[in-house]
């Protein structure tokens, strides 16, 4: 997630600079041919070109709205995870106790139970983050050629590469016992199995009368909420923006930019033969605006991709970790995740 108020010109050019080159080259080529070979007969009237441009703009606007909806829904899901996690920590501390036991548990044993339940939950959060970062076939990192190479570079500068790649593994070893983790890590969906382990732990606490039926149901309800939040996040991750919308817009933009200099040069030719050279910067500007609209939507539709536009899952995991540790009364509290290069991950 970008945290600076505005993008720098350098950042904008890094994001879209390569496209300016080919748009400019195409505009120069068409204008030069028009000038050298008197291709006035091949000029395109501005009216049909403007109709195409308007249609493409509407199409891109629709796509970008859908991409933003996916991004914002992903943020709301993680906001709900934060809220439910705080409720989980508070309820575990308040509900798991000696109120219903015949033989009271030692206070130290109760504190250990609280810590186990909260620590396992922190491990669940880091596991869920790690699973959501596994790339899918339609994400940029798995595209061949220039796109894949640029994405890897951006991940290092503006994405998951800003932090140690081993952070999730370190956190899991810290919060989940090794013998338990060695079993959980072999499942295809480790996060789901961690929640199931939490559910089995609640069942054990009910047998020991450390919680009654009502408290058991309330705590299980929170676990069910986490299943719901996880399922929503996995739906966004594993179901792309339909490709007929996600990919066709770039084809339409390519067609529009291909025709654009033919319309521009004919319009500027009306001002005089010398004016056709002014069509080059205007073609580049118009083409660049359309390309930027496409790129904004394209890099917003996958909010768990590990790039600078994504949901700052690592930061949110750390926020929850801090909250739960403070609920346990611990003093060894880690710092918040700080933004690097203007990006909070």
C-alpha positions in Angstrom: 0.0 0.0 0.0 1.4 3.3 -1.0 1.4 5.7 1.9 2.8 8.9 0.4 0.2 11.5 -0.4 1.2 11.8 -4.1 3.3 9.9 -6.6 6.5 11.5 -7.6 7.1 12.1 -11.3 10.0 9.6 -11.2 7.7 7.0 -9.7 5.0 7.6 -12.4 7.6 7.4 -15.1 9.0 4.2 -13.6 5.5 2.8 -13.7 4.7 3.7 -17.2 7.9 5.0 -18.9 8.3 2.0 -21.2 4.9 2.7 -22.8 5.8 6.3 -23.5 8.7 5.0 -25.7 6.7 2.8 -28.0 3.8 5.3 -28.2 6.3 8.1 -29.1 8.1 5.9 -31.7 4.7 5.0 -33.3 3.7 8.7 -33.4 7.0 9.7 -34.9 6.9 7.0 -37.5 3.4 7.9 -38.7 4.1 11.6 -38.8 7.4 11.1 -40.7 5.7 8.9 -43.3 2.9 11.4 -43.6 5.4 14.2 -44.2 7.7 12.4 -46.6 5.2 10.5 -48.7 2.2 12.9 -48.6 -0.2 10.4 -47.1 -3.0 12.9 -46.7 -5.3 10.4 -48.4 -4.8 8.0 -45.6 -5.9 10.4 -42.8 -8.7 9.3 -40.5 -11.5 11.7 -39.7 -11.6 12.7 -36.1 -15.2 11.8 -35.5 -15.0 8.0 -35.8 -11.7 8.1 -33.8 -13.3 10.1 -31.0 -16.2 7.6 -30.9 -13.7 4.7 -30.5 -11.9 6.7 -27.8 -15.1 7.3 -25.9 -16.1 3.7 -26.1 -12.7 2.6 -24.9 -12.8 5.1 -22.0 -16.2 3.8 -20.8 -15.0 0.2 -21.0 -11.8 1.0 -19.0 -13.9 2.9 -16.5 -16.1 -0.1 -15.9 -13.1 -2.4 -15.6 -11.3 0.0 -13.1 -14.5 0.2 -11.0 -14.5 -3.6 -10.7 -10.8 -3.7 -9.9 -11.3 -1.1 -7.2 -14.2 -3.0 -5.7 -11.9 -6.1 -5.5 -9.2 -4.0 -3.8 -11.6 -2.4 -1.3 -13.4 -5.6 -0.5 -10.0 -7.2 0.3 -9.2 -4.3 2.7 -12.6 -4.7 4.4 -12.0 -8.4 4.8 -8.7 -7.7 6.6 -10.3 -5.0 8.6 -12.8 -7.6 9.8 -10.0 -10.0 10.6 -8.4 -7.3 12.8 -11.7 -6.7 14.6 -12.5 -10.4 15.1 -8.9 -11.1 16.3 -9.2 -8.5 19.0 -12.5 -10.0 20.1 -10.9 -13.5 20.1 -8.1 -12.3 22.4 -10.5 -10.5 24.7 -13.0 -13.4 24.9 -10.4 -16.0 25.4 -9.1 -14.1 28.4 -12.5 -13.4 29.8 -14.1 -16.8 29.2 -11.5 -19.5 29.8 -11.2 -19.7 33.6 -12.1 -21.5 36.8 -15.7 -20.4 37.1 -17.2 -23.8 36.2 -14.5 -26.2 37.4 -14.8 -28.4 40.4 -11.0 -28.3 40.9 -9.6 -24.9 40.0 -6.7 -24.8 37.6 -3.5 -23.0 38.7 -3.3 -19.4 37.5 -0.1 -20.2 35.7 -1.8 -23.0 33.8 -4.7 -20.7 32.8 -2.3 -18.1 31.5 -0.5 -20.8 29.5 -3.8 -21.8 27.9 -4.6 -18.2 27.1 -1.1 -17.8 25.5 -1.5 -21.0 23.5 -4.8 -19.9 22.0 -3.7 -16.4 21.2 -0.3 -17.5 19.9 -1.8 -20.1 17.6 -4.1 -17.4 16.3 -1.1 -15.1 15.5 0.5 -18.1 13.7 -2.8 -18.5 11.7 -2.7 -14.9 10.6 0.9 -15.1 9.2 0.0 -18.5 7.6 -3.1 -16.9 5.9 -0.9 -14.1 4.6 1.6 -16.5 3.2 -1.0 -18.5 1.4 -2.6 -15.5 -0.1 0.8 -14.4 -1.5 1.2 -17.7 -3.5 1.0 -16.4 -7.2 -1.7 -17.5 -9.5 -1.4 -18.1 -13.2 -3.0 -14.7 -14.1 -0.9 -12.5 -11.9 1.9 -10.5 -13.3 4.8 -12.5 -11.8 3.8 -15.5 -13.8 3.7 -13.6 -17.1 6.5 -14.2 -19.5 8.9 -11.7 -21.0 9.1 -8.1 -20.1 6.1 -8.1 -17.7 7.4 -10.9 -15.6 10.9 -9.4 -15.3 9.5 -5.9 -14.4 7.2 -7.5 -11.8 10.1 -9.2 -10.1 12.0 -6.0 -10.0 8.9 -4.1 -8.6 8.5 -6.8 -5.9 12.0 -6.0 -4.7 11.5 -2.2 -4.8 7.8 -1.8 -4.0 6.6 -5.1 -2.8 7.1 -8.2 -0.6 10.9 -8.0 -1.2 11.0 -4.9 1.0 11.0 -7.3 4.0 12.8 -10.5 4.9 11.1 -13.3 2.9 11.5 -15.6 5.9 9.4 -13.5 8.2 6.4 -15.9 8.0 8.4 -19.0 8.8 10.1 -17.2 11.7 6.7 -16.1 13.2 5.2 -19.6 12.8 8.1 -21.2 14.6 7.7 -18.6 17.4 3.9 -19.0 17.9 3.2 -22.6 17.1 5.0 -25.5 18.8 7.4 -27.3 16.5 5.7 -30.8 16.8 2.3 -29.2 16.0 3.7 -27.1 13.1 5.4 -30.1 11.5 2.0 -31.7 11.2 0.1 -28.6 10.1 2.6 -27.5 7.5 2.0 -30.7 5.4 -1.7 -29.8 4.8 -2.7 -28.2 1.5 -4.5 -25.4 3.4 -2.6 -25.0 6.6 -4.6 -21.9 7.8 -7.8 -23.9 7.7 -6.2 -26.7 9.8 -4.9 -24.2 12.3 -8.5 -23.0 12.9 -9.6 -26.6 13.2 -6.9 -27.2 15.8 -8.3 -24.1 17.7 -11.8 -25.7 17.5 -10.5 -29.0 18.9 -8.8 -27.1 21.7 -12.1 -25.4 22.6 -13.7 -28.9 22.7 -11.0 -30.0 25.1 -11.6 -26.9 27.3 -15.3 -27.7 27.4 -14.6 -31.3 28.6 -12.4 -29.8 31.4 -15.2 -27.3 32.3 -12.9 -24.4 31.7 -15.7 -23.0 29.6 -19.5 -23.6 29.6 -21.7 -24.3 26.7 -22.5 -20.6 26.1 -18.9 -19.6 26.1 -17.9 -22.5 23.9 -20.5 -21.5 21.4 -19.4 -17.8 21.4 -15.7 -18.7 20.9 -16.6 -21.2 18.2 -18.6 -18.5 16.5 -15.5 -16.3 16.3 -13.6 -19.2 14.7 -16.5 -19.5 12.2 -16.1 -15.8 11.5 -12.4 -16.4 10.6 -13.5 -19.2 8.3 -15.8 -16.7 6.6 -13.1 -14.0 6.3 -10.6 -16.5 5.0 -13.1 -17.8 2.4 -13.8 -14.3 1.2 -10.1 -13.5 0.8 -9.6 -16.8 -1.0 -12.4 -16.1 -3.4 -10.7 -12.8 -4.5 -7.3 -14.6 -4.7 -8.5 -17.6 -6.6 -11.1 -16.1 -8.9 -9.7 -13.4 -11.2 -11.4 -10.4 -12.6 -13.1 -12.2 -15.6 -10.5 -12.2 -18.3 -12.9 -11.0 -21.0 -12.9 -7.7 -19.0 -9.3 -7.9 -17.7 -7.5 -8.5 -21.0 -9.8 -7.1 -23.7 -9.4 -3.5 -22.5 -5.7 -3.6 -23.4 -6.5 -4.8 -26.9 -9.0 -2.0 -27.3 -6.5 0.6 -26.1 -3.9 -0.9 -28.5 -6.3 -0.5 -31.4 -7.1 3.1 -30.4 -3.5 4.1 -30.0 -2.7 2.5 -33.4 -5.3 4.7 -35.1 -4.7 7.8 -32.9 -1.7 9.3 -34.8 -3.5 9.1 -38.2 -6.3 11.2 -36.8 -4.0 13.6 -34.9 -1.7 14.3 -37.9 -4.7 15.0 -40.2 -6.2 17.4 -37.6 -2.9 19.3 -37.1 -2.3 19.4 -40.9 -5.2 21.8 -41.1 -3.1 24.3 -39.2 -0.3 24.1 -41.8 2.2 21.6 -43.0 4.6 22.5 -40.2 1.9 21.8 -37.6 1.9 18.1 -38.2 4.9 17.7 -36.0 2.8 19.0 -33.1 0.7 15.9 -33.4 3.6 13.8 -31.9 3.5 15.2 -28.3 -0.3 15.3 -28.3 -0.5 11.7 -29.5 1.9 10.7 -26.8 0.0 12.5 -24.1 -3.4 11.1 -25.1 -2.0 7.6 -25.6 -0.2 7.8 -22.2 -3.4 8.8 -20.4 -5.2 5.7 -21.8 -2.3 3.4 -20.9 -2.2 4.8 -17.4 -5.9 4.2 -16.9 -5.4 0.6 -18.0 -2.4 0.1 -15.8 -4.1 1.5 -12.7 -6.9 -1.0 -13.1 -4.6 -3.8 -14.1 -2.4 -3.5 -11.0 -5.5 -3.1 -8.7 -7.4 -6.2 -9.6 -5.2 -8.6 -7.6 -4.9 -7.2 -4.1 -2.9 -10.1 -2.7 -0.2 -10.1 -5.4 2.6 -8.8 -3.2 3.1 -5.5 -5.0 3.0 -1.9 -3.9 -0.8 -1.5 -4.5 -1.7 -4.5 -2.4 -3.3 -4.8 1.0 -0.6 -4.3 3.8 -1.1 -7.8 5.2 2.2 -8.0 7.0 1.5 -4.7 8.8 -2.0 -5.8 9.8 -0.6 -9.1 11.1 1.9 -7.2 13.2 -0.8 -4.9 14.5 -2.8 -7.9 15.7 0.3 -9.5 17.1 1.0 -6.4 19.2 -2.6 -6.2 20.4 -2.8 -9.8 21.5 0.6 -9.8 23.2 -0.4 -6.7 25.1 -3.6 -8.4 26.2 -1.4 -11.2 27.6 0.6 -8.6 29.6 3.8 -9.3 27.8 6.6 -6.8 27.6 8.5 -8.1 24.6 6.4 -6.2 22.1 7.7 -6.0 18.5 7.6 -2.7 16.6 5.1 -1.8 14.0 6.0 -2.6 10.4 7.3 0.7 8.9 6.8 1.8 5.3 9.9 1.5 3.0 10.3 3.3 -0.3 6.9 4.8 0.4 5.2 1.4 0.6 3.7 -0.3 3.6 3.5 -4.1 3.2 
